[in-house]
Amino acid sequence: MFRKLTPTRISGSSSDSALNAVQAAIQPCDSGATGTFKGLRLSSAFQPVFSITHRRAVGYEALLRACTAQEEPVSPLDVFARAGTEAEITHLDRLCRALHLHNHAAMRESDTWLFLNINPEVVVHGKNYGAFFAELLRRHEYPAHRLVVEILEDAIRDEALLAEAVDYYRDLGCLVAIDDFGSGHSNFARLWRLAPDIVKLDRSLIIQATHNRQARRILPGLVSLIHEAGSLVVMEGIETEDEALIAMDADVDLVQGYYFGKPGALPATGSRTPCLLSSLCERFKRVAAMQAEAQHANTAAYFNTFKRCASALQSGVPVERACAEILAERGVARCYLLDAEGAQIGINQVAASRAALADPRFAPLEDASGARWFRRPYFRRAVGQPGQIMMSRPYLSLTGAHMCVTLSVEIDIGGERRVLCCDIAWEAADRPA
């Protein structure tokens, strides 16, 4: 186990002096060490970070708690506001990290991460005040691989300084997390360059996904992009079962929030969370099955009509007549025929109900005769499984500039391979008839 962070006096380097000054402000005790800063008493709270897959806490985010001598609580923002200079901010940030590390070590959670926030100003200017973090870990034999250093990338405009900070903590052996991604000016370009080990999604994303169907539909794609960039994903701020189910549906790796566990001085014993996670997984499976059943019921009519349309084409019926039945279905936008290379044969067969809704701003895209659709997943999937009706994921139609799903099937017409396609407005395909 790790050595306790008891105050020691070691003269010598500037890193020793900085660490000694921090440790002098820490008072170890059996109930958890506290720190002092400008008349305030500082303490640690730890919020668990759970893996739904493992059904247990895999880490704890350290959070600052502070109060006056009269036991009146002071917010972390107000605590840092009392640090009037760059040097004081650096000292306070280092004091918080040392305090959290001490208290986490006392928890004897040897198989969990400690998530530590680093003040953006310290990320940028901390090196001007001597080395500290590496010496803190060395002196107390705390393994760097147990630490996840959280950096607010949106708060640091200088790309070079940000990259330097990430490299510094990574070279120490720590994991690096980008915090609150999705708020402010967060951007993917920085993710590609920084390649963080973990990305923590801001709570605003789960709130939007709860109240906005489009945001909910986009969230899994966002998570998938971050996964492809090589990072694990944490969804922060989950407070309700509905939010937890949305996070699961988005395929995030880890979750954090009041729904799973509130911050506390020590991990809860006999926690309800394993049972909660088990019941949540069962609820997710039930909800997913019901959604799949409802989706199947809603699309069955389209599939059956589309199948009759394809059969009519194969028997020699002209495309205009063969597609008339499905074009009369609610929400169907258009049908079109492609050759074996994905080139469109003839014009779109447009439903009368959708023609009246055509947006004149997108008129240059309406004529698709001769267009090449070989890049589209619905085409590639159809030619990969001849005779099987495929249904695409929702996407923005280039022709009509509206969200749609596409049914597609490869058929034989007079000895020639053809792919019949039918675009259905997503709002119709996603709602019960």
N, C-alpha and C positions, 0 to 999 in steps of 0.2 A: 504494500500500500504506500501511498505518497506521504512524504514528510509534511508535518503540519507547518503552516506558514506563520511561524512565530517570529516576532521582531528580532532581528539580529543586526549587529553593527560590524560591518566589514569595510575598512577603509581601502581606498584604492581607486579603481576606475570610475568614470562618470556613470557607468551602468550600475555599479555597486551603490553609488551615492543616491541615484534615482530610486533604486529598489529599496534601499534602507529608509528613505524618506517616506515611501509608500507604506512599508511594513510598520513603521512607527505609528502610523495612523490606524492600524488594525488591532482590535482587541479580541483575541481568541476566547471562546467560552464553549461550554458543552452544548448549549442550545443553538450555536451558530455564531460565527465571528461577526463583529460589526466594525464599522469604520467611522471616522469623524472627519467632517469637512465644514469649516466655517459655522460651527455651532450646531450642525445637523448630525444626527445619527443615521448612518447608512447600513442597510442590510440587503440580503439576497432573497429573491424569490425565484422559483424554477418552474417553468411551464413545460409539461411533457410534450414531446414530439413522437407521434405514434406511427408505426407501420401497420396499416390495415391488414396487409398480407400476413405479417408475423403475429398480429394481434397482441402487441405489447409496445411499451415505450422503448425507443431506440436512442433517445437523446433528450436533453433538457435545455431550453433556452433560459439563460440567466437574465433576470430583470432586476433593475434597481428599485429599492424601496427606501424612503427617507422620511424622517419626522424631526420635529423640533424638540427642544428640551421639555416642552409641555405636551409631548406626544401628538402634536398636530401633524397630519400627513402633508408631505410636500411632493409634488409631482417631479419625475425625473427631468422634465424640461426646465422647471423652476430651479432645480438643483444646479444644472449646468449654467443657467442664467446668472447664478451667483459667482461663477468663475469668470472674472472680468477680463483676464488676459489670456493670451495663447498659452503661456506657461502654466497657468492655473487650470485651464481646460485639459492640458496634457496630464498634469498631476492627477486631476480628478478621474479622468478616463482610466489611467493606470491603476489608481486606487480601486476603482470598481472592478476591473478585471482581476486584480489580485484577490480581492475579497470574494468574488464569485468562484474563482478557482479553488480557494481554500475551502469554501463551504461545499462545493461539489465533491471535492476529494473526501470530505467527511461523510458524504452520503454512501460511500463504499459501493457506488454503482460502477463496477469495473468494466462492464460491457456496454456502456452507453456513451454517446457523445455529449460534450458540453458546447453549446452554441453561445458564442461571445460576440456582442456587438462592439464595433470599434467606431468611435466618434469620427466623422469625416474630417474634421480639422486635424485630428491626431494622425489619421492616415496620411494626410498631406504634409503636416509640419512636425510630427512626432520625432522624426529622425534628427531634428535640430536640437533635441534635448537629451541626446545620448541614447545608447542602446538600452532596452528594458525587457522586452518580451522574451527574447531568447534566454537572457540571464534568469528571468523569473522561472522559466521551465527547467533550466539546468540546475539551479540551486535547490529546487524542491522535487526534482526527479519526476516531474509530471510529463507523461508521454504526449508529444505533440500530435500524434495521430488520433488522440481522443478529442481534439479541439476542432470545432467548426467556426471559423472566423467569418462573421457577417459584415459585409460592406455595402453601404448604400451607394451604389454606383451613380445614381441620379444626382447625388449631392456633390460629386467630384467631376468638374468639367474638364480638367487637364488629363487627357488620355494617357500621357506618358507617366504621370504620377500614379494614376490608377493602376496601370499595368505593373509599375514598379512595386506597389503595395501588394498586389496579388502574388507576384513572383516571390516577394520576401516571405510571406506567410506560407506559401507552398514549399519554398526551399527549406523552411523549418520543419516541414513534415505535416503541417496542418491541412485540413480541408478548407476550401474557400467557398463561401456562399454569397450570392448576390441577393440582397434583401429588398423586399417591397417591389419586385419587378411587376410592371404593369401600371405603376403610378407615375405621375409626372412625365418626364421626358425619357423614360426607359426605352431602349431600342435594341433590336436584335444584332445590330452591327457590333455592339460591345460584347454581346455573348459570344459571337464567333471569335473575336480577338482574345477575350479573357479566358474562355473555356473554363468557367467555374465548375466545381464539383457538384454544387447544389444551387438551384434557383428557387427562392421563396416567392410565391405569387402573392401580391398584395390583396388584402381582404376586399377591396373594391371590385375585383374581378368576380368573386363568388356572389357578391351582392347583385351585380349586373346580371349574372347568369341566372339568378333566382327570379328576377323580375322581367327579363328580356329574352324572348325565345331565340332571337338571333345571336345574342351573346352566349347563350347556353349551347347553341349549335357550334359556335366557333371555338369554345373553350377546349374541347378535346384536340382540335387541330393545333392550338397553341401549345398544349402539353406535348403533343407529338413532335412539334418542331424543336422544342427544348430537349426532348429525349434524343432526337437525331443530332443535336449539337453536342451530345455526350454528357448531359447533366441530369441528376435526379431532380424531382420536382416536389416541393412542399407547398400545400395549400394552407395558408394562414387564416386565422380569424373565423373558423367554423363554429357557429353558435347554435345551429338547429339541425334536426335530422334531415330536413330537406336539403340543406347546404351540404351535409355529409354525403348524401346520395348523389348529388351533382358532382362532388369531388371524385367519388368513386367512378361515376360514369365517365368522367374526363380522364381517368387512368392516372391520377397523380400517385406518387410513390409514398409520400408521407403526409400526415395531417396534423394540424395544431389548432387549438381553439377551446373556448369554454365548454363546448359540447362534450369534448373528450376529457378535459381536465383543466382546472383553474390553476394559476400560479400558487405555489406554496413554498414554505421553508424547506420541506423535505418531501420525498416521494410518498404518496399515500400508500399505506399498507392495507391489504384486503380490498384493493380498489375495485370499483364496479366496472372499470373500463374493459377488461377481457370479456365479460358478459355482454357489455354494451356493444363491443365490436362484433361478437358472434351474432347477436340479434340484428345488428345493422347489416351484416353480410347476408343473412337470411332475408331481410326486408328487401335488400337490393336485388337478390335473385328473383323474388316474387314480383317486384315492380318491373324488372327487365322482362320477365316472362309475360306479364300483362301487356306491356308496351308492344312486345313483339307480336302477341296475339291480335291486339287492336290494329297494328300496322298491317298484318297479314290479311285481316278481315277487310280493311279499307282498300288494299291493293288487289285483292282477289278478283274483283269485278274487272279492273283494268287488265289484269293478266289474261283472264278468260276472253275478253273482247279482243285483246291484242293477238291472242293465239288464233282466233277465227280470222282476223285480218291477214295474218301471215299465211294461213292455209288458203285463203282466197287468192292471194298473190301467187302462190305456188301452183294453183290450178288454172292460172292464166287470166284472172280478173284484173282489169286495169287498176293502177294504184289509186286513182281518184275514187273509184267505186269501192275498192277493197278497204280503204281507210275511212269511208264515210261513217261506219258504225262507231268506231272509237273516237272519231272527231266530234261526235255528238255527246260524248261522256263529259260529265262535270269536270272542269279544270284542265282538260286536254288542250294543249296549245297547238301542236303541229305534228305531222308525220313526214318522214323523208326516207329515201332509199339510197344506200351506199353500195359501191362496188367492192370487190375483194381487197382493193387498195385503200379504201376509205374515202374515195371521191364520190361526191353527191351526184346522183343521177336525177336530172330534172329539178323542178322547183319544190319548195316546201308546200305540203298540203296543210293549210292553216284552218283551224276551227273558226267558224263564223263568230262565235262568242268572243274569241281572243282577237280577231281582226279588228273588232270595234274598239279594243283597248290598246291598240298599237300606239306606241309613243313616237311621234314624228321626229323627236330628237335623235332616234337611233335608226332612222330610215336607211342610211348607208349600209347597214348590216342586214337588211331584210332579204335581199336577193342572195340566196346561198347556192344557187346552181353552180356546179363545178367546184364547190368548196371542198377542201381536203380535211377530213375529220379523223385521220388515222392516229392522231396523238391522243384522242379521247379515250379514257379508260373503258367507257361503255362499248366502244368499237373493238378494242383489243380483247376484252373479256368475251364478247360475242363470238369472235373468230376463234378464240381458244376453246370454246365449248359449243360447237355447232348444234343447232336445234334446241338449245336451252335458252329460255327467256332470262335475261339479266336485268337488274335494276341498279342504277348508279346511286351514289351518294348525292345529297343535294349540292348543287353548284349554280353559279350564275350563268345563265344562257347567253352566249354571245349574240345569237340572233335576236332574241327578244329583250335582252337586258333585264331579265327577271329570274328569280330563284326557281329551279325546276329539278326534277329527277327524270332520267331517261330510261325507258324500256328499250331493249335491243335484242335481236335474235338473228343468227345467221341461217339463211334458208337457201334452197336451190330453186332457181327460176329458169326453166328451159336449159338446164345444164350449166348455168352460170351461178357462181356464188354471190349472194347479195346479203346485205345486212339491213333489216328494217328497223327504223328507230321511231320512237314516239316520246315527245317531251310533254311532261305533265307538270303544271304549276305546283310548286312545293306546298303552298298553302292548302291545296286540294288533296294532295297525296298524304299530307301529314295530319289531316283531320278526318274524323269519322263522317261517313256520308249521312 
